[in-house]
Amino acid sequence: MRFIQYLKVKRYFLALYVLLMLFVSAIMLVNPNQQHVLSNIVYTNVSCGFFTALYLIIGFFYKNAYYRELQSLLERDAELHTASLPEPQNEEQKLHLRLIEQWNNAHNQQLQKLQDEKRDHQEYILSWIHEVKLPIAASRLLIENSMDKTVDFLVDKLEDEIDKIDQNVEQALYYSRIDSFSKDYFIADVSLSSILKASVKKYAKLFINKRIRFTMNEIPLQSVHSDSKWLAFIVDQLMANALKYTGEGGEISVRYEEDNKERRLIIRDTGIGIKSEDIQRVFEKGFTGSNGRLYSKSTGIGLYLAKLLACKLGHDLSIRSVDGEFTEACIHFPRMSNYLHI
């Protein structure tokens, strides 16, 4: 920091000093005793000017050390940390330092969040690629070993593999659009019965191949307030999970319940269930659980997306299960009075 710059910082102090000295000089001029007025004015101004200059010079060297440290930090190429900042010399500098520390902490938290999201995204992409490669590899094997197979058999098997690819691509599409959800939904009256029938029809082949019984209690004609596209995706994810973890000859059932607070759509399967230590983590991003790792390779993103979308739509999603017996996935639809209360 140059001395002229320091004087610019002190310009208000200097202006006050000049005004005070002019005032004192004016008082001395109007003094009835005019014998030594001129010499008194000169003596007073010189003395006060000397002490003021001394104050400014000492203050300059005192503060200049602080500014030099700041300047040297700015000129370094190394990464800056708040711990490397010079010690504050007054309360104003202390407040500035606290403000910088708060900004730095907020920046670090935001940076950590972005790094975590990037890492999660990369992990999901890697697992998704492996998931997609499996049906592609299976399709190639079918083609390579098609000599003794009938056309109908090959078409049927290739259709199964294409369906798997389609499901993975659809999941990736919804995953990529989750950040722009607010621009891509429309709440309206949605028929649960229609969405369920479409989902069962979509997975009809899996039901037949695994000989899984499907039962559905009568669902009232009244609709729920939701977005048909996103709600269909949630139901598809729950249905796909139920089919994935239900063995041959099992059963998947759907029932509808309601009370004064909410409507509930419950999808129950007689599959492998979920271990008690995993039940609280099934909605975590990337969590597959011990059963998911043992019985089926999974990206651990399906239930996470379903839960996130349900909450964004104003619904909720819960899981109840007994390991080795059953799993119940429940979509909760609060009534309109509860929406307004929230």
C-alpha positions as CSV (number, residue, x, y, z in Angstrom):
1,M,0.0,0.0,0.0
2,R,1.4,3.4,-0.9
3,F,1.4,6.4,1.4
4,I,-0.8,8.4,-1.0
5,Q,-3.3,5.6,-1.0
6,Y,-3.3,5.6,2.8
7,L,-4.0,9.3,2.8
8,K,-7.0,8.7,0.5
9,V,-8.3,6.2,3.1
10,K,-7.9,8.9,5.8
11,R,-9.4,11.7,3.7
12,Y,-12.4,12.2,6.0
13,F,-10.1,12.4,9.0
14,L,-8.0,15.0,7.2
15,A,-11.0,17.0,6.2
16,L,-12.2,17.0,9.8
17,Y,-8.8,18.1,11.0
18,V,-8.7,21.0,8.5
19,L,-12.2,22.1,9.6
20,L,-11.2,22.0,13.3
21,M,-8.1,24.0,12.7
22,L,-10.0,26.6,10.7
23,F,-12.5,26.8,13.6
24,V,-9.7,27.2,16.2
25,S,-7.9,29.8,14.1
26,A,-11.2,31.8,13.7
27,I,-11.7,31.8,17.4
28,M,-8.3,33.0,18.0
29,L,-8.7,35.8,15.5
30,V,-11.8,37.2,17.2
31,N,-10.0,37.2,20.6
32,P,-10.1,40.7,22.1
33,N,-6.4,40.4,23.0
34,Q,-4.7,40.8,19.6
35,Q,-1.2,41.1,21.0
36,H,0.1,37.7,20.0
37,V,-2.7,36.4,17.8
38,L,-0.7,35.6,14.7
39,S,2.1,33.8,16.5
40,N,-0.5,31.8,18.5
41,I,-2.2,30.7,15.3
42,V,1.0,29.6,13.7
43,Y,2.2,27.8,16.8
44,T,-1.1,26.0,17.3
45,N,-1.4,24.9,13.6
46,V,2.3,23.8,13.4
47,S,2.0,21.8,16.7
48,C,-1.2,20.1,15.8
49,G,0.0,19.5,12.2
50,F,3.1,17.8,13.5
51,F,1.3,15.5,15.9
52,T,-1.3,14.7,13.2
53,A,1.4,13.9,10.7
54,L,3.2,11.7,13.3
55,Y,-0.1,9.9,13.9
56,L,-0.6,9.3,10.2
57,I,2.9,8.1,9.6
58,I,2.8,5.7,12.5
59,G,-0.6,4.5,11.4
60,F,0.6,4.0,7.9
61,F,3.5,1.7,8.9
62,Y,1.3,-0.2,11.4
63,K,-1.4,-0.9,8.8
64,N,1.0,-1.3,5.9
65,A,2.4,-4.5,7.4
66,Y,-1.1,-6.0,7.3
67,Y,-1.8,-4.9,3.7
68,R,1.6,-6.2,2.6
69,E,0.7,-9.7,3.9
70,L,-2.6,-9.5,2.0
71,Q,-0.8,-8.4,-1.1
72,S,1.7,-11.3,-0.9
73,L,-1.2,-13.8,-0.4
74,L,-2.8,-12.5,-3.6
75,E,0.4,-12.8,-5.6
76,R,0.9,-16.4,-4.6
77,D,-0.1,-19.2,-6.9
78,A,-0.8,-21.6,-4.0
79,E,-4.4,-22.3,-2.9
80,L,-5.5,-19.8,-0.2
81,H,-7.0,-20.8,3.2
82,T,-8.5,-18.6,5.8
83,A,-5.9,-19.8,8.3
84,S,-3.2,-18.1,6.1
85,L,-4.8,-14.7,6.5
86,P,-3.0,-12.2,8.7
87,E,-4.2,-11.5,12.2
88,P,-6.8,-8.7,12.3
89,Q,-5.7,-5.5,13.8
90,N,-9.1,-4.1,14.8
91,E,-12.8,-5.0,15.1
92,E,-13.6,-4.1,11.5
93,Q,-11.0,-6.5,10.2
94,K,-12.2,-9.2,12.6
95,L,-15.7,-8.8,11.2
96,H,-14.3,-9.0,7.6
97,L,-12.4,-12.2,8.6
98,R,-15.4,-13.8,10.1
99,L,-17.4,-13.0,6.9
100,I,-14.7,-14.5,4.7
101,E,-14.7,-17.6,6.9
102,Q,-18.4,-18.0,6.6
103,W,-18.3,-17.5,2.8
104,N,-15.4,-20.0,2.6
105,N,-17.4,-22.6,4.7
106,A,-20.5,-22.2,2.5
107,H,-18.4,-22.5,-0.6
108,N,-16.7,-25.7,0.7
109,Q,-20.0,-27.2,1.6
110,Q,-21.4,-26.4,-1.9
111,L,-18.3,-27.8,-3.5
112,Q,-18.5,-31.0,-1.4
113,K,-22.1,-31.4,-2.4
114,L,-21.3,-31.0,-6.1
115,Q,-18.4,-33.4,-5.8
116,D,-20.7,-36.0,-4.1
117,E,-23.3,-35.5,-6.8
118,K,-20.7,-35.9,-9.5
119,R,-19.3,-39.1,-7.8
120,D,-22.8,-40.5,-7.4
121,H,-23.6,-39.7,-11.1
122,Q,-20.4,-41.4,-12.3
123,E,-21.1,-44.5,-10.1
124,Y,-24.6,-44.7,-11.5
125,I,-23.4,-44.3,-15.1
126,L,-20.9,-47.1,-14.6
127,S,-23.4,-49.5,-13.0
128,W,-26.0,-48.5,-15.6
129,I,-23.5,-49.4,-18.4
130,H,-22.9,-52.8,-16.8
131,E,-26.7,-53.3,-16.6
132,V,-27.2,-52.5,-20.2
133,K,-24.3,-54.6,-21.4
134,L,-25.8,-57.8,-19.9
135,P,-28.9,-57.9,-22.2
136,I,-26.8,-56.8,-25.2
137,A,-24.3,-59.6,-24.5
138,A,-27.2,-62.1,-24.1
139,S,-28.7,-61.0,-27.4
140,R,-25.4,-61.6,-29.2
141,L,-25.1,-65.1,-27.6
142,L,-28.6,-65.8,-28.9
143,I,-27.7,-64.8,-32.4
144,E,-24.4,-66.7,-32.3
145,N,-26.2,-69.9,-31.1
146,S,-29.3,-69.6,-33.3
147,M,-28.6,-72.5,-35.6
148,D,-30.8,-75.0,-33.8
149,K,-33.4,-72.5,-32.5
150,T,-36.7,-71.6,-34.1
151,V,-37.5,-68.1,-35.2
152,D,-40.3,-67.8,-32.7
153,F,-38.0,-68.8,-29.9
154,L,-35.3,-66.3,-30.9
155,V,-37.8,-63.5,-31.4
156,D,-39.3,-64.2,-28.0
157,K,-35.9,-64.2,-26.2
158,L,-34.6,-61.1,-28.1
159,E,-37.8,-59.3,-27.2
160,D,-37.1,-60.0,-23.5
161,E,-33.6,-58.6,-23.8
162,I,-34.8,-55.5,-25.6
163,D,-37.4,-55.0,-22.8
164,K,-34.6,-55.0,-20.3
165,I,-32.6,-52.5,-22.3
166,D,-35.7,-50.3,-22.6
167,Q,-36.3,-50.4,-18.8
168,N,-32.7,-49.3,-18.1
169,V,-32.9,-46.5,-20.7
170,E,-36.2,-45.3,-19.3
171,Q,-34.8,-45.3,-15.7
172,A,-31.7,-43.3,-16.9
173,L,-34.0,-40.9,-18.7
174,Y,-36.0,-40.2,-15.6
175,Y,-32.8,-39.9,-13.5
176,S,-31.4,-37.3,-15.9
177,R,-34.7,-35.3,-15.8
178,I,-35.0,-35.2,-12.0
179,D,-33.4,-31.8,-11.7
180,S,-35.8,-30.2,-14.2
181,F,-38.8,-31.9,-12.5
182,S,-40.5,-28.6,-11.7
183,K,-40.8,-27.8,-15.5
184,D,-42.1,-31.1,-16.5
185,Y,-45.2,-32.1,-14.5
186,F,-48.9,-31.4,-14.5
187,I,-51.1,-32.3,-11.6
188,A,-54.5,-33.6,-12.6
189,D,-57.0,-36.3,-11.7
190,V,-55.3,-39.6,-12.4
191,S,-57.0,-43.0,-12.4
192,L,-55.1,-45.5,-10.3
193,S,-56.8,-48.4,-12.0
194,S,-55.6,-47.3,-15.5
195,I,-52.1,-46.9,-14.3
196,L,-52.0,-50.3,-12.6
197,K,-53.5,-52.0,-15.6
198,A,-50.9,-50.4,-17.9
199,S,-48.1,-51.5,-15.6
200,V,-49.3,-55.1,-15.4
201,K,-49.7,-55.2,-19.2
202,K,-46.2,-53.9,-19.6
203,Y,-44.8,-56.7,-17.4
204,A,-47.3,-59.3,-18.5
205,K,-44.6,-61.5,-20.1
206,L,-42.6,-61.6,-16.9
207,F,-45.7,-62.6,-15.0
208,I,-46.3,-65.5,-17.4
209,N,-42.7,-66.6,-17.7
210,K,-42.3,-66.8,-13.9
211,R,-45.8,-68.1,-13.4
212,I,-46.5,-65.4,-10.8
213,R,-50.1,-64.9,-9.8
214,F,-51.5,-61.4,-9.8
215,T,-54.5,-60.3,-7.8
216,M,-56.0,-56.8,-7.5
217,N,-58.8,-55.8,-5.2
218,E,-61.4,-53.6,-6.7
219,I,-60.1,-50.0,-6.9
220,P,-62.7,-47.2,-6.6
221,L,-63.3,-45.1,-9.7
222,Q,-62.3,-41.9,-7.9
223,S,-59.0,-40.6,-9.0
224,V,-56.0,-39.2,-7.1
225,H,-54.3,-35.8,-7.7
226,S,-51.0,-36.6,-9.4
227,D,-49.0,-36.5,-12.6
228,S,-49.9,-39.5,-14.7
229,K,-46.4,-39.9,-16.3
230,W,-44.4,-39.7,-13.2
231,L,-46.8,-41.7,-11.1
232,A,-46.8,-44.4,-13.8
233,F,-43.0,-44.5,-13.5
234,I,-43.2,-44.9,-9.7
235,V,-45.7,-47.8,-10.0
236,D,-43.6,-49.4,-12.7
237,Q,-40.5,-49.3,-10.5
238,L,-42.4,-50.9,-7.6
239,M,-43.9,-53.6,-9.9
240,A,-40.5,-54.3,-11.5
241,N,-38.9,-54.7,-8.0
242,A,-41.7,-57.0,-6.9
243,L,-41.2,-59.2,-10.1
244,K,-37.4,-59.2,-9.7
245,Y,-37.4,-60.5,-6.2
246,T,-40.4,-62.9,-6.4
247,G,-39.6,-66.4,-7.4
248,E,-41.4,-68.7,-9.7
249,G,-44.9,-69.5,-8.6
250,G,-45.1,-66.6,-6.3
251,E,-47.8,-64.0,-6.0
252,I,-48.1,-60.2,-6.4
253,S,-51.2,-58.5,-5.1
254,V,-52.5,-54.9,-5.2
255,R,-55.0,-53.4,-2.8
256,Y,-56.5,-50.0,-2.2
257,E,-57.2,-48.4,1.2
258,E,-58.3,-45.0,2.4
259,D,-59.2,-43.1,5.5
260,N,-59.9,-39.5,6.5
261,K,-56.2,-38.5,6.0
262,E,-55.1,-40.3,2.9
263,R,-55.5,-42.9,0.2
264,R,-53.1,-45.7,-0.1
265,L,-52.1,-48.0,-2.9
266,I,-50.2,-51.1,-1.7
267,I,-48.3,-53.5,-3.8
268,R,-47.4,-56.7,-2.0
269,D,-45.2,-59.6,-3.2
270,T,-44.3,-63.0,-1.7
271,G,-40.6,-62.6,-2.6
272,I,-37.4,-62.8,-0.6
273,G,-38.2,-59.8,1.5
274,I,-35.8,-57.3,3.0
275,K,-33.6,-57.8,6.0
276,S,-34.5,-55.7,9.1
277,E,-31.1,-54.0,9.1
278,D,-31.7,-52.8,5.4
279,I,-35.3,-51.7,5.7
280,Q,-34.4,-48.1,6.8
281,R,-31.9,-47.7,3.9
282,V,-33.8,-48.9,0.9
283,F,-34.5,-45.4,-0.3
284,E,-30.9,-44.3,-0.1
285,K,-29.2,-43.5,-3.4
286,G,-27.2,-46.4,-4.7
287,F,-28.1,-48.8,-1.8
288,T,-28.8,-52.3,-2.9
289,G,-28.9,-54.2,0.4
290,S,-27.6,-57.7,1.2
291,N,-30.5,-59.4,-0.7
292,G,-30.0,-57.2,-3.7
293,R,-26.4,-58.2,-3.9
294,L,-27.1,-61.9,-3.5
295,Y,-30.1,-62.4,-5.7
296,S,-29.8,-59.8,-8.4
297,K,-27.4,-57.1,-9.6
298,S,-28.9,-53.7,-9.1
299,T,-28.0,-50.1,-9.6
300,G,-29.8,-49.2,-6.3
301,I,-31.4,-46.2,-8.0
302,G,-35.0,-47.4,-8.6
303,L,-36.5,-47.0,-5.1
304,Y,-34.5,-43.8,-4.6
305,L,-36.0,-42.3,-7.7
306,A,-39.5,-43.6,-6.8
307,K,-39.3,-42.0,-3.3
308,L,-37.9,-38.7,-4.6
309,L,-40.6,-38.4,-7.3
310,A,-43.3,-39.3,-4.8
311,C,-42.3,-36.6,-2.4
312,K,-42.0,-34.1,-5.3
313,L,-45.5,-34.9,-6.3
314,G,-46.8,-34.4,-2.7
315,H,-47.2,-38.1,-2.0
316,D,-45.1,-40.4,0.1
317,L,-43.6,-43.9,-0.3
318,S,-43.0,-46.5,2.5
319,I,-41.8,-50.1,2.6
320,R,-42.8,-52.8,5.0
321,S,-41.2,-56.2,4.9
322,V,-40.4,-59.5,6.6
323,D,-37.2,-61.2,5.4
324,G,-38.0,-64.4,3.5
325,E,-41.8,-63.8,3.6
326,F,-43.1,-60.7,1.9
327,T,-42.6,-57.0,1.0
328,E,-45.2,-54.3,0.9
329,A,-44.6,-51.0,-0.9
330,C,-47.2,-48.3,-0.2
331,I,-47.8,-45.1,-2.1
332,H,-49.6,-42.5,0.2
333,F,-51.9,-39.9,-1.4
334,P,-52.8,-37.2,1.2
335,R,-56.3,-35.8,0.7
336,M,-56.7,-32.3,-0.6
337,S,-57.4,-30.8,2.8
338,N,-54.0,-32.0,4.0
339,Y,-52.4,-30.5,0.9
340,L,-54.0,-27.1,1.8
341,H,-53.0,-27.5,5.5
342,I,-49.3,-28.0,4.5
